[in-house]
Amino acid sequence: RLTECVTIAAAVPREHVPALLAAADVLVNNMRAGAPDKVVYEAGAACLPVLASNPVFDELLGGLELPLGFERGRPEELAERLAALTALSPERRAELGAALRERVAAGHSVESWADGALAALRG
């Protein structure tokens, strides 16, 4: 039963986010298309696998061992993604999380943004 392994809860205070991510197996982000939700980057930086419906994350989540994007409003597709993650060994999930961390560090960290800003200024 889904209710035995999934928790859907209210908003979490910012100071509780690190502990929540550390205790989770996956972050599911079902945000509408548009601006990125920083929790996806935070989860990826914490080596946590992420499933997201917002196409703004296609580059971050694409081209990995498993498809991590899903279409908003298609719960069967989300269920398929969750089943595929569940089928991975803990080691493979950790490798997937590490790949996301590398991508976040390379393209979405403060350091990468600062490097981009400096490069633009140097023109």
C-alpha positions as CSV (number, residue, x, y, z in Angstrom):
1,R,0.0,0.0,0.0
2,L,1.2,3.4,-0.9
3,T,0.3,4.9,2.5
4,E,2.8,2.5,4.1
5,C,5.8,3.9,2.3
6,V,5.0,7.4,1.2
7,T,4.5,10.6,3.3
8,I,2.8,13.7,2.0
9,A,3.0,16.4,4.6
10,A,2.7,20.2,5.0
11,A,5.5,22.7,4.4
12,V,8.7,22.1,6.4
13,P,10.5,24.9,8.2
14,R,13.8,25.8,6.5
15,E,15.9,24.6,9.4
16,H,14.4,21.1,9.2
17,V,15.1,20.6,5.5
18,P,18.6,19.0,5.9
19,A,17.4,16.4,8.3
20,L,14.3,15.7,6.1
21,L,16.5,15.2,3.0
22,A,18.9,13.0,4.9
23,A,16.0,10.7,5.9
24,A,14.4,10.5,2.5
25,D,14.9,8.0,-0.3
26,V,13.7,10.4,-3.1
27,L,12.4,13.9,-3.6
28,V,9.3,14.2,-5.8
29,N,8.7,17.7,-7.1
30,N,5.4,18.1,-9.0
31,M,5.7,21.9,-9.6
32,R,4.1,23.5,-12.6
33,A,6.4,24.5,-15.5
34,G,8.2,27.8,-15.0
35,A,10.8,28.9,-12.5
36,P,12.9,26.2,-10.9
37,D,12.2,25.2,-7.3
38,K,15.4,25.4,-5.3
39,V,14.6,22.3,-3.3
40,V,15.3,20.2,-6.4
41,Y,18.9,21.6,-6.4
42,E,19.2,21.2,-2.6
43,A,18.1,17.6,-2.8
44,G,20.5,16.9,-5.7
45,A,23.4,18.6,-3.9
46,A,22.6,16.3,-0.9
47,C,23.0,13.2,-3.3
48,L,19.3,12.5,-3.0
49,P,17.6,11.2,-6.2
50,V,15.0,13.6,-7.6
51,L,11.9,13.1,-9.7
52,A,10.5,16.3,-11.1
53,S,7.7,17.3,-13.5
54,N,8.9,20.8,-14.3
55,P,10.7,20.8,-17.7
56,V,13.1,23.4,-16.4
57,F,14.9,20.5,-14.8
58,D,15.2,18.4,-18.0
59,E,18.9,19.2,-18.4
60,L,19.7,18.5,-14.7
61,L,17.8,15.2,-14.6
62,G,18.2,14.0,-18.2
63,G,20.6,11.5,-19.7
64,L,21.1,9.5,-16.5
65,E,20.6,5.7,-15.9
66,L,16.9,6.2,-15.2
67,P,14.5,8.9,-16.5
68,L,13.9,11.2,-13.6
69,G,11.4,13.6,-15.2
70,F,7.7,12.9,-15.4
71,E,4.7,14.7,-16.9
72,R,2.6,16.6,-14.5
73,G,-0.9,15.2,-14.3
74,R,0.3,11.7,-15.2
75,P,0.4,9.8,-11.9
76,E,1.0,6.5,-13.7
77,E,4.3,7.9,-15.1
78,L,5.3,9.0,-11.6
79,A,4.5,5.6,-10.3
80,E,6.7,4.0,-13.0
81,R,9.6,6.3,-12.1
82,L,9.2,5.4,-8.4
83,A,9.1,1.7,-9.2
84,A,12.3,2.0,-11.2
85,L,14.0,3.8,-8.4
86,T,12.8,1.2,-5.9
87,A,14.2,-1.6,-8.1
88,L,17.7,-0.1,-7.8
89,S,20.1,-1.3,-5.2
90,P,21.0,1.2,-2.5
91,E,24.5,1.4,-4.1
92,R,23.0,2.3,-7.5
93,R,20.7,4.9,-5.9
94,A,23.7,6.4,-4.2
95,E,25.5,6.5,-7.5
96,L,22.5,8.3,-9.1
97,G,22.5,10.8,-6.2
98,A,26.2,11.4,-6.6
99,A,25.7,12.1,-10.3
100,L,23.1,14.7,-9.4
101,R,25.4,16.3,-6.9
102,E,28.1,16.6,-9.6
103,R,25.6,18.3,-11.9
104,V,24.4,20.7,-9.3
105,A,27.9,21.6,-8.3
106,A,29.0,22.1,-12.0
107,G,26.0,24.2,-13.1
108,H,23.9,25.4,-10.2
109,S,26.1,26.1,-7.2
110,V,27.0,29.5,-5.9
111,E,30.6,28.9,-7.2
112,S,29.4,28.0,-10.7
113,W,27.1,31.1,-10.8
114,A,29.9,33.3,-9.6
115,D,32.2,31.9,-12.3
116,G,29.6,32.6,-14.9
117,A,29.1,36.2,-13.7
118,L,32.8,36.8,-13.7
119,A,33.1,35.4,-17.2
120,A,30.3,37.6,-18.5
121,L,31.9,40.7,-16.9
122,R,35.2,39.8,-18.6
123,G,33.3,39.5,-21.8
